[in-house]
Amino acid sequence: MKDYEVKVLDENDHIFIETLRNLGMSRNVAMTMAYLMNVDEASSREIEISTGLRQPEVSLAMRLMRNQSWVNVRSEKKPGKGRPIKIYSLAAPVDEIISYYEDKIYKESQATISAIKKLKVMSKKVPITPSK
């Protein structure tokens, strides 16, 4: 049996994850990002073990993060046979990722406020007919 050392998320990381989730980030992406913030790079297996996510959840989170250009991916060939493993690292600063969600929430809020203003204007134009 092999010994395997992996960092584990602590209480502050879980608070960070919950705050990210409140901004609209998915659980899988938030957990993966919190882990990658604490390490220089990690394999998908290390991410699975430390976050408690399953392999498909890590893959999905990585795909979303790659689409946003938030992570770098490189392949590393293991000795012997087998597929190369993917090694991930954060490509974007955490502040930049948070700014993405800040902008997204701001735009959504502006759209909501605009819709409310439009409804107020429209409601004043509707004639009130007395009921019989």
C-alpha positions in Angstrom: 0.0 0.0 0.0 1.2 3.5 -0.8 1.2 6.5 1.4 -0.4 9.5 -0.2 -0.3 13.0 1.2 -3.0 15.5 0.3 -4.0 18.8 1.7 -7.5 19.0 3.1 -9.9 21.9 3.1 -10.3 23.6 6.6 -13.1 25.7 8.1 -12.0 28.9 6.5 -12.0 27.2 3.1 -15.6 26.0 3.7 -16.7 29.5 4.6 -15.0 30.7 1.4 -16.8 28.0 -0.6 -20.2 29.0 0.9 -19.6 32.6 0.1 -18.7 31.7 -3.5 -21.9 29.6 -3.8 -23.9 32.6 -2.5 -22.5 34.6 -5.5 -23.9 31.9 -7.9 -20.9 29.7 -8.3 -21.6 26.0 -8.5 -20.6 23.8 -5.5 -18.1 21.8 -7.6 -16.4 24.8 -9.0 -16.2 26.5 -5.6 -14.7 23.5 -3.9 -12.2 22.9 -6.7 -11.2 26.6 -6.8 -10.8 26.7 -3.0 -8.4 23.7 -3.2 -6.4 25.0 -6.1 -5.9 28.3 -4.2 -4.0 26.5 -1.6 -1.7 24.5 -3.8 0.6 25.3 -6.7 -0.9 22.5 -8.8 -2.9 19.3 -8.4 -4.0 16.2 -10.2 -7.7 15.5 -10.6 -7.2 12.5 -8.2 -5.7 14.9 -5.5 -8.7 17.2 -6.0 -11.1 14.4 -5.6 -9.6 13.1 -2.4 -9.2 16.5 -0.7 -12.6 18.0 -1.7 -14.7 14.8 -1.5 -16.0 15.3 -5.0 -16.3 12.4 -7.4 -14.3 12.2 -10.6 -17.2 13.3 -12.9 -17.8 16.3 -10.6 -14.1 17.4 -10.8 -14.1 16.9 -14.6 -17.2 19.1 -15.0 -15.8 21.8 -12.7 -12.5 21.8 -14.6 -14.3 22.0 -17.9 -16.3 25.1 -16.7 -13.1 26.7 -15.3 -11.1 25.9 -18.5 -13.9 27.6 -20.6 -13.4 30.7 -18.5 -9.6 30.4 -18.8 -9.3 30.2 -15.0 -7.1 27.1 -15.0 -4.0 25.7 -16.8 -3.9 22.1 -17.7 -0.9 20.0 -18.5 -0.5 16.2 -19.0 2.1 14.2 -17.1 3.1 10.7 -18.3 3.2 8.2 -15.5 6.1 5.6 -15.5 5.0 2.4 -17.3 1.7 2.0 -19.0 -1.5 3.9 -18.7 -3.0 7.2 -19.6 -1.2 10.4 -18.7 -2.6 12.3 -15.8 -3.8 15.9 -16.0 -2.3 18.4 -13.7 -4.3 21.6 -13.0 -3.3 25.0 -11.6 -5.1 28.3 -11.3 -4.3 30.5 -14.3 -6.3 33.6 -13.2 -5.9 35.4 -9.9 -8.8 34.7 -7.4 -9.6 38.5 -7.5 -10.2 38.3 -11.2 -12.6 35.3 -10.7 -14.4 37.2 -8.0 -14.7 40.3 -10.2 -16.3 38.1 -12.9 -19.1 37.3 -10.4 -19.3 40.9 -9.2 -19.9 42.1 -12.8 -22.4 39.3 -13.4 -24.4 40.2 -10.3 -24.2 43.9 -11.1 -25.6 43.4 -14.6 -28.4 41.1 -13.3 -29.3 43.7 -10.7 -29.4 46.5 -13.3 -31.7 44.4 -15.5 -34.0 43.7 -12.5 -34.1 47.4 -11.6 -34.8 48.4 -15.2 -37.7 45.9 -15.4 -39.2 47.3 -12.1 -39.0 50.8 -13.5 -40.7 49.7 -16.7 -43.5 48.1 -14.7 -44.0 51.2 -12.7 -44.3 53.3 -15.8 -46.6 50.9 -17.4 -48.8 50.6 -14.4 -49.4 54.4 -14.4 -50.6 54.3 -18.0 -53.2 51.6 -17.4 -56.6 53.3 -17.0 -58.5 52.3 -13.9 -62.1 51.3 -14.7 -64.6 51.4 -11.9 -66.2 48.1 -11.1 -69.9 47.8 -11.2 
